Amino acid sequence: MLQLQFHAVDQGRWPDFEALFESRGAPHFCYCMVWRAVGGERALKGEARKACMKARIDAGTPVGLLGYAGGEAVAWVSIAPRETYRRLGGLEQEGEIEGDVWSLACFFVKRPFRGQGLTRQLITAAIAQARARGAKVLEAYPVPPDAPSYRFMGYVPTFESLGFSEVGLAGHRRHVMRLALA
C-alpha cells in the first residue's frame, strides 16, 4: 500500500496546494472554500475563491493537510478549527469551547491514486494534526456510500472503522460523526 507523507498547508506549501487544486479533475472551482466562505465570499467563483484561500493561508489560519507521494502533493484533507468554517451542522454542546472542536470537511485524491486506501490515511493524519494542535474533539460530516452527493466528505463506514461515533444529521444526507481526542 502506498504510504503518504503529510504536511500542513502553509505559505511555503502554497505552490503544492495550488498545483494539486489546478490538476486535472481537481476541485479548482471550489478551492475548498465552499464550507469556509462567509458573507460576500459565498458569491465568489474561481480565482476569487482561490484568492480567499490564499489569504487564509497567508494569515496563518489552519486549512488542512497535503498528502505527498514521491515529493508530489497527490491528496488533500480539509482539517481546521470548526470556527474557521461556516456552520456545518455539527453538534453544539453546552460548555464546549469552540476552539476545542475541529472539523474534517472534505477530501480530494488525484485519480491515479484512488482506490488505495488513502482516505483512511488522510483521516488518520487529520486526527493526529487536530490532536497536536490541541483539539479535544474531531467532527466529520460523511455520507452513506450510496449517497448521490457530498461524497467528497467521505463515507460513514470509513469513519466508524476509525472510532468515530454518529451524533446526528446535518441535512438529509450528511451524518455528524465525532471522535474524542482528549
C-alpha positions as CSV (number, residue, x, y, z in Angstrom):
1,M,0.0,0.0,0.0
2,L,1.2,3.5,-0.8
3,Q,2.2,5.4,2.3
4,L,1.8,9.2,2.1
5,Q,3.8,11.8,3.9
6,F,1.7,14.6,5.3
7,H,2.3,18.3,5.7
8,A,0.1,21.2,6.9
9,V,-0.6,23.8,4.3
10,D,1.2,27.0,5.0
11,Q,2.7,29.8,2.8
12,G,5.7,27.6,1.9
13,R,3.3,24.8,0.8
14,W,1.1,27.1,-1.2
15,P,2.7,26.2,-4.6
16,D,2.0,22.5,-3.9
17,F,-1.6,23.2,-2.8
18,E,-2.2,25.3,-5.9
19,A,-0.7,22.6,-8.2
20,L,-2.9,20.0,-6.7
21,F,-6.0,22.1,-7.0
22,E,-5.2,23.0,-10.6
23,S,-4.5,19.4,-11.6
24,R,-6.9,17.6,-13.9
25,G,-10.1,16.6,-12.2
26,A,-9.3,18.7,-9.1
27,P,-11.9,20.9,-7.4
28,H,-10.3,24.1,-8.8
29,F,-13.8,25.7,-8.9
30,C,-14.0,25.4,-5.2
31,Y,-10.5,25.7,-3.8
32,C,-12.0,24.2,-0.6
33,M,-13.9,27.4,0.1
34,V,-17.5,26.1,0.0
35,W,-17.6,25.5,3.7
36,R,-15.3,28.4,4.6
37,A,-16.9,31.2,2.6
38,V,-18.8,33.8,4.7
39,G,-20.8,36.9,3.8
40,G,-19.9,38.1,0.3
41,E,-17.4,35.4,-0.2
42,R,-20.2,32.9,-0.8
43,A,-20.9,34.5,-4.2
44,L,-17.3,34.4,-5.4
45,K,-16.1,31.9,-8.0
46,G,-12.9,30.5,-9.4
47,E,-9.9,32.8,-9.0
48,A,-11.6,34.8,-6.3
49,R,-12.1,31.7,-4.2
50,K,-8.5,30.8,-4.7
51,A,-7.5,34.3,-3.5
52,C,-9.7,33.9,-0.4
53,M,-8.0,30.6,0.4
54,K,-4.5,32.1,-0.1
55,A,-5.4,35.0,2.2
56,R,-6.4,32.5,4.9
57,I,-3.1,30.6,4.5
58,D,-1.1,33.8,4.4
59,A,-2.8,34.8,7.7
60,G,-1.7,31.5,9.3
61,T,-5.2,30.0,9.5
62,P,-5.0,26.2,9.6
63,V,-6.8,24.9,6.5
64,G,-5.7,21.3,6.0
65,L,-3.1,18.7,5.1
66,L,-1.5,17.7,1.8
67,G,-0.5,14.1,1.3
68,Y,2.7,13.6,-0.7
69,A,3.8,10.6,-2.8
70,G,7.3,10.8,-4.2
71,G,7.5,14.5,-3.4
72,E,4.3,15.4,-5.2
73,A,1.1,16.5,-3.5
74,V,-1.5,13.9,-4.5
75,A,-4.1,14.2,-1.8
76,W,-5.8,16.8,0.4
77,V,-7.9,16.7,3.6
78,S,-9.6,19.8,4.9
79,I,-9.0,19.8,8.7
80,A,-9.2,23.0,10.8
81,P,-10.9,24.5,13.8
82,R,-14.7,24.3,13.4
83,E,-14.9,28.1,14.0
84,T,-12.9,28.7,10.7
85,Y,-15.8,27.2,8.7
86,R,-19.3,28.4,8.3
87,R,-22.0,26.4,10.0
88,L,-21.6,22.7,9.0
89,G,-24.5,21.4,11.0
90,G,-22.4,19.8,13.8
91,L,-23.2,19.2,17.4
92,E,-23.3,22.2,19.7
93,Q,-22.7,21.1,23.3
94,E,-23.2,23.3,26.3
95,G,-19.9,24.2,27.9
96,E,-17.8,23.2,24.8
97,I,-15.2,25.7,23.9
98,E,-15.4,26.4,20.2
99,G,-11.6,26.2,19.6
100,D,-11.6,22.7,21.1
101,V,-13.7,21.3,18.2
102,W,-12.0,20.8,14.8
103,S,-13.8,19.8,11.7
104,L,-12.8,17.4,8.9
105,A,-14.8,18.8,6.0
106,C,-13.6,17.2,2.7
107,F,-11.1,15.2,0.7
108,F,-9.5,15.1,-2.7
109,V,-7.2,12.4,-4.1
110,K,-5.8,12.6,-7.6
111,R,-7.4,10.0,-9.8
112,P,-4.3,7.7,-10.3
113,F,-4.0,7.4,-6.6
114,R,-7.6,6.5,-5.8
115,G,-8.7,3.1,-4.6
116,Q,-5.5,2.6,-2.5
117,G,-6.9,3.2,1.0
118,L,-5.6,6.8,1.1
119,T,-8.8,8.2,2.7
120,R,-8.0,6.2,5.8
121,Q,-4.5,7.6,5.8
122,L,-5.9,11.2,5.3
123,I,-8.3,10.7,8.3
124,T,-5.6,9.3,10.5
125,A,-3.3,12.2,9.6
126,A,-6.1,14.7,10.3
127,I,-6.7,13.1,13.7
128,A,-3.0,13.5,14.5
129,Q,-3.0,17.1,13.3
130,A,-6.1,18.1,15.3
131,R,-4.7,16.3,18.4
132,A,-1.3,18.0,18.1
133,R,-3.0,21.4,17.7
134,G,-4.9,20.9,21.0
135,A,-8.3,19.9,19.7
136,K,-10.4,17.9,22.1
137,V,-13.0,16.7,19.6
138,L,-12.8,16.0,15.9
139,E,-16.1,16.3,14.0
140,A,-16.8,15.0,10.4
141,Y,-19.8,15.0,8.1
142,P,-19.7,11.9,5.9
143,V,-22.4,10.3,3.8
144,P,-23.5,6.7,3.2
145,P,-21.6,5.0,0.4
146,D,-24.6,5.1,-1.9
147,A,-25.3,8.8,-1.4
148,P,-25.7,10.8,-4.7
149,S,-23.9,13.9,-3.3
150,Y,-21.4,15.1,-0.7
151,R,-19.2,12.1,-1.4
152,F,-16.1,14.4,-1.1
153,M,-16.9,14.4,2.7
154,G,-16.1,10.7,3.0
155,Y,-18.2,7.7,3.9
156,V,-19.8,6.8,7.2
157,P,-18.3,3.2,7.4
158,T,-14.7,4.6,7.0
159,F,-15.2,7.0,9.9
160,E,-16.9,4.3,12.0
161,S,-13.9,1.9,11.4
162,L,-11.6,4.6,12.8
163,G,-13.6,5.1,16.0
164,F,-16.0,7.9,15.1
165,S,-19.5,7.8,16.6
166,E,-22.6,9.2,14.9
167,V,-24.2,12.0,17.0
168,G,-26.8,13.4,14.5
169,L,-27.6,14.5,11.0
170,A,-26.7,17.7,9.1
171,G,-29.4,18.0,6.4
172,H,-30.7,14.8,4.7
173,R,-27.5,13.0,3.8
174,R,-24.6,14.2,5.9
175,H,-24.1,12.3,9.2
176,V,-22.4,14.2,12.0
177,M,-19.7,12.0,13.5
178,R,-17.4,12.7,16.4
179,L,-14.2,11.4,17.8
180,A,-13.0,12.4,21.3
181,L,-9.3,13.3,21.2
182,A,-8.6,14.2,24.8
